[in-house]
Amino acid sequence: MFVTDAYFFPEGQGEHFARARYGEFRVNQDGVALLTGLLDEKQNRL
């Protein structure tokens, strides 16, 4: 499985997403992982 450490967000929202500590992924039937969201230290979605 290949997973990216990159997450692109709209310009001007970097401060909001800087709180991220975890990534949320979905894996399809072929084993391909897709980053679907970012989570804070309490695992709340940003």
C-alpha contacts under 8 A as a table, 3 or more apart, distances in Angstrom:
res1	aa1	res2	aa2	distance
1	M	31	G	6.43
1	M	32	V	6.36
1	M	33	A	7.10
2	F	32	V	7.21
2	F	33	A	7.09
3	V	33	A	6.13
3	V	34	L	7.46
4	T	35	L	7.74
7	Y	35	L	7.70
9	F	13	Q	6.76
9	F	14	G	7.29
10	P	13	Q	5.89
10	P	14	G	7.88
11	E	14	G	7.06
12	G	15	E	7.62
13	Q	16	H	5.45
13	Q	17	F	6.58
14	G	17	F	5.25
14	G	18	A	5.92
15	E	18	A	5.11
15	E	19	R	7.42
16	H	19	R	6.30
16	H	46	L	7.71
17	F	20	A	5.58
17	F	38	L	7.56
17	F	46	L	6.89
19	R	40	D	5.81
19	R	41	E	7.82
20	A	23	G	7.69
20	A	38	L	5.71
20	A	39	L	5.25
20	A	40	D	4.61
20	A	41	E	7.09
20	A	46	L	7.32
21	R	38	L	7.42
21	R	39	L	6.02
21	R	40	D	5.17
21	R	41	E	5.52
22	Y	38	L	5.90
22	Y	39	L	5.00
22	Y	40	D	6.46
22	Y	41	E	7.29
22	Y	43	Q	7.12
23	G	35	L	6.65
23	G	36	T	7.71
23	G	37	G	6.04
23	G	38	L	4.68
23	G	39	L	5.99
24	E	35	L	5.85
24	E	36	T	5.64
24	E	37	G	5.02
24	E	38	L	5.83
24	E	39	L	6.96
25	F	33	A	6.18
25	F	34	L	5.38
25	F	35	L	4.49
25	F	36	T	5.40
25	F	37	G	7.13
26	R	33	A	5.59
26	R	34	L	5.34
26	R	35	L	6.66
26	R	36	T	6.73
27	V	30	D	7.79
27	V	31	G	5.58
27	V	32	V	5.37
27	V	33	A	4.30
27	V	34	L	6.30
28	N	31	G	5.34
28	N	32	V	5.50
28	N	33	A	6.65
29	Q	32	V	7.47
37	G	45	R	6.87
37	G	46	L	7.45
38	L	45	R	5.90
38	L	46	L	5.83
39	L	42	K	7.53
39	L	43	Q	4.88
39	L	44	N	5.15
39	L	45	R	4.46
39	L	46	L	5.58
40	D	43	Q	5.04
40	D	44	N	5.42
40	D	45	R	6.56
40	D	46	L	6.63
41	E	44	N	7.43
